[in-house]
Amino acid sequence: MRTIQLHIPDSVELKDYDFSMIIASKLYEEAKLSAGQAAEIVGLSKRAFIEMLGKYGVSVFSTSIADLNSDIANA
């Protein structure tokens, strides 16, 4: 796993956890990471990560039409 270092201005008043969650949730939203991989970045269980997504404006459900049609066909 890679490690990156960010230099955030002191004027940005967010906790380190929030930065990690924002990055992980965005990568999950863009399908770059699975929920389990994103949860690992933040140090949460997969379930806890999924429960927190709404707070960061990310839906658990895919917005892809193809994915939605596949879900409907498999329901």
N, C-alpha and C positions, 0 to 999 in steps of 0.2 A: 504494500500500500504506500502511495506517495504522501509526503508531507509538504504542505505549502505554508508560507509565512505571509501574512497580510499586514500592511501598515494602515491602521484605521485612525482617522483624526479623533482626538479626544472629544470633540464636539458631538460625535455620534454616540449617543448614550444608549447602547445596546450591550447586553451581557454576551460573553463569549458563546454561551449556549444558543442564544438567539441567532448569532451569525452562523453557527454550525447548522442550525435547523433551517434557516433561510436557504443556505447553499444546498443542503441535502434535499429539501423539499422541491427546490427548483430542478435539480438534476433528476429527481423522481418524476416530476411533472413532465419533463421532456423525454422520459423513457431512457435516460442515460444510465440510471441505476434502478435496481429492483427495490421494493420496499425494505427487504432485509438488508441490502447493502447500504441504503440510505440510513436506516435505523442504526447500523453499526457505526457510521460516521458520527452520529449524535450521541451514541452510547445508550440507546434505548432498545427495548424489545421491539420486534416488528409490530406487535399489537399497539404498544404505546405510541410508536411513531405514527401509525395510521390514525390513531385517535387525535393526535396533535395537528395533523395536516390542515384541518379547517381553520385553525387559529392563524395559519400562515397563508391562507387564501388558496390552498391547493385542494382539488377534489380527488377523492379516492377513485372515482369513476373516470374512465377514459372518455375523452371528447371526440375521439376519432370515429367517424361514421362507420368505417369498416369494422372497428372493434365493437361498436354498439350492435351492428347487424349480426356479427358473430355471436355476441352474447344472447341476442334474441333467438337466434337459430338454435342455440344450445340450451335454452331455458326449458 
